[in-house]
Every structure is written in structure tokens, then in C-alpha cells.
Amino acid sequence: MPLSIAPPNVAVEVKKIGAEDKVKKHLFELGIVEGSRVTVLASDGGNVILLVKEGRLCLDRGLASKIIVAVA
């Protein structure tokens, strides 16, 4: 399922990132890579707020929809 519709407060595992290489590199630097675990904290309006490792991160809904996840 896309990260943009993942249930809140549930750990999910990143399965695939369908974005350009430049965007993938940026996400890698933020700790979002295939196999990593993230938790959706909120999905309000046009943004998705994630818990990545020990920090919070806000992604645009369009980018979040390109990240495919599965419940961990």
C-alpha cells in the first residue's frame, strides 16, 4: 500500500520507492530506504508526518504515495 494511506501509529516496512534517483538519494539521507521501518504519526491534509528512527519527518502526500509499504 502507498505510505500516504498507511494506518496511523502502526509500524510499516518500506518495500519500494518509486521516485527519481535524486529523490531516492535524498530519502536515503533522511533514513527512508527499502527495508527500513517507519511509523505514520498523522496524515492530515496534504502532508504525511512520519516517525523515522528517533526523529519526525513531514512528506508531501504526492511523494508519500510513491513509497510502497507493508505492515511490519
DAURMO-V482066 format. One record per helix or strand of 3 or more residues. SS is the DSSP state (h for helix, s for strand). FROM is the first residue (numbers start at 0). TO is the last residue. If there is no record, write none. Layout:
SS/FROM/TO  SS/FROM/TO
This chain:
h/2/4  s/10/16  h/20/29  s/36/41  s/46/51  s/54/59  h/60/63  s/66/70
